[in-house]
Amino acid sequence: MNIRIKPNIPEHLFVGAMEGPASCTPDDNLYEVWPKFLVMVFLQGQQHFIMDGAHFQIDAGNVDGAAPLVFMLNIAEGCKLQFINESETPLRKVMISAPLPWVERLITSQPTSMPRLREFFSRHLAEFRFRPNKHVVQIAEHIIKPPMAMAGELLTLHRNAHAFDILCQACTALVAEGTDVRHQAMALNHRQSEKARDYILAHVCEDVTLDAIARHVGISTSSAQRHFKERFGMTISDFIRRERLETARTALERDGIPISQAAYLAGYNNPSSFTTAFKRAYGVSPKRLRA
């Protein structure tokens, strides 16, 4: 009697980041790859690899002209991987790996939902690519360069939280590719909300008003509020507050600006109120992060 031993496949999400010079050293090694779902956000650089004879080439531009790209790959069976090192462009990317048990739990929790996702996960080496919006790029940057105060378990939580956001954005883009007429209204609402979010991110250091956001998107303020909350699970004001705090945190770490200036960047007139909000968000006082 033959007994097949199931390989010890990990069941938890893996989140990694790469930032550095590319390697042009020949690599003839073959690597074992377990079944998994990969989502990679390439912020810059090229990568070429082979799996089961299939070539995958990703190009996210170079230093002078980065063109970020999200690459999704479903590895439904164990296979061999070989890297083809042929680029000299420094590579900046985030890789999220969801093992097969995680994918199985995702697609069996609601048997009749998201047929596009189920079809994608049913095919070995199914791939999907799309150009990310500003939000996804910013999330990837947060994973590559986390807050200095994050370490140990907090750093893991920080990376996983951003990774789940990227997974959601990536799967949404995959599903939207096959959207039918019945879902066009929802897709339009999502695009409007993403346009509102990108406008906020581009003017985060300014006095952004709801009226200005609604005018930019071309909808009423009530619709902007409702669609944004449905899309991102938070109000526009909460999103602005979070992003301004993040801007202040970055300026404190990178430039060592005074607390009063950081408070202004975050939209607080009172440094004490800013300090309270900052500690609630990051677990440390802003003084701890000054360069």
C-alpha positions, 0 to 999 in steps of 0.5 A: 500500500502506498501512503502519500505524505502531504507536504508541510505547506505553510498556512499563513500570509507571507509579506516581503519587500525587496529594494536594491541593485538587481543581480545579473549573475547567472542562476541555473538553480531550480527552486521548489515552489509550493502551491500559492497565490502571489501578488507582487507590486513592482515599483521599479525594475524588471524580473524574468522567471520560468515556472513549468516551462512558462516564461514570466517577464515583468517590466516596471520601468527604470530609475528615470521612468518607473511604471509600477505594475501589479502582477498576480499569479496562481500556482495551483500545483507544486512546480520548479522555479528558475530566475533569469537574471538579465536586468541591471535596473535596481529592483523595488517590489513588494511580494505577498504570498498566500498559501493554498490553504488560505486560498481554499478558505477564501473561495469556499467560504461563499460558494456562489460568489465571485465566479471570476475569482474562482475561475482564476484560482482553478487554473495553474499559472493563471496570471493577471496584471494591471497598473496600480493606482496611487493608493496601491503604490503608497501602500507598497511604499509603506511596506518597504519603508515602515515606521521606525517605531514598528518592530517585532509583532507590531511590524508583522501586523503593520505589514499584514494590514497593508498586505490585505489592503493590496490583496483586496485591491488586486482581487477587485481589479481582477473581478472588475475585468469581467464585470457585466452590465449589472455591476457597472454602476457599482464599478463607476462608484468605485472609480469615483471613490478612487478618484476622490482618494487620489485627489486627497493624496495629491493635496493632503498637505492643503486644506482639502474640503468635501466640496472641493473633492465632490467638484473634482469627482463630479458628484454631490457631496452626499454621494461622495461621502456615501460611495467613499464609505462603501468603498474604503470602510471609512469616512472621507474626514477619517481618511484625510486625518489618517493620511495627514498623520502619516505625512507628519510622521514621515516628516518627523522621521526624515526631516526632524521638523518641530512638533508644532510644524508636524501638528500643522501638517496633520491639521491640528492647531494644538500640539497637545491634541496632535500628540494625543492623536499621534500616540493613539495611531502609532503607539509612540509620542512624536518626540520619539520619531524626530530625526 
